[in-house]
Amino acid sequence: MASFNRVILMGNLTRDIELKYTQSGLAVTDVGMAVSDRRKNQAGEWVEETTFVDVTLWGRTAEVASEYLSKGSPIFIEGRLKLDTWESEGQKRSKLRVVGERMQMLGGRSSSAQPAANVRRDPTTYDESEYSSRVAYDDTASARNNAGAPPPSAGAPSANAGAAPPPEDNLPF
């Protein structure tokens, strides 16, 4: 039988992020999220129901979250459910948590969350899969490939004048 384990959440952080590192140097953090749902009850009155969810972020995703987010920050998380089990005082315990695989920051940047040395980055989206196995576009590739070619004549207009070079196809077929 097939199975599917996917979670999509949008809410606010319930506490500041505490970044930790494993012995191997991998960044990890556990964040709390409050996800609210608004619905009508049997009397027809609007009721807000809040669910608190623990989310674990790993690697660069955890580092980016600790750099830019704080308590109350709106966040979008996509990931998978994981059941943690342990034994405490002779009783078996378990907790369902989300392992975040994709994170998107939803709010504007607060003044207290400025990156060191005012480095300009777009912190709105971070996807761990972007850095797993994708070849980056190299805009200097065409300059290297044309290094031995003669320069275009001064009077002749170039076919690609002002246009960025097309990305190279790295297809396996």
HELIX and SHEET records of a PDB file:
HELIX    1   1 GLY A   59  TYR A   68  1                                  10    
HELIX    2   2 SER A  111  ALA A  113  5                                   3    
HELIX    3   3 ALA A  116  ASN A  118  5                                   3    
HELIX    4   4 GLU A  128  TYR A  131  5                                   4    
HELIX    5   5 ALA A  141  ASN A  145  1                                   5    
SHEET    1   A 6 LYS A  20  TYR A  21  0                                        
SHEET    2   A 6 ALA A  27  LYS A  40 -1                                        
SHEET    3   A 6 VAL A   7  LEU A  13 -1                                        
SHEET    4   A 6 PRO A  74  SER A  88 -1                                        
SHEET    5   A 6 GLN A  91  MET A 105 -1                                        
SHEET    6   A 6 TRP A  46  TRP A  58  1                                        
SHEET    1   B 6 LYS A  20  TYR A  21  0                                        
SHEET    2   B 6 ALA A  27  LYS A  40 -1                                        
SHEET    3   B 6 VAL A   7  LEU A  13 -1                                        
SHEET    4   B 6 PRO A  74  SER A  88 -1                                        
SHEET    5   B 6 GLN A  91  MET A 105 -1                                        
SHEET    6   B 6 THR A 125  ASP A 127 -1                                        
END                                                                             
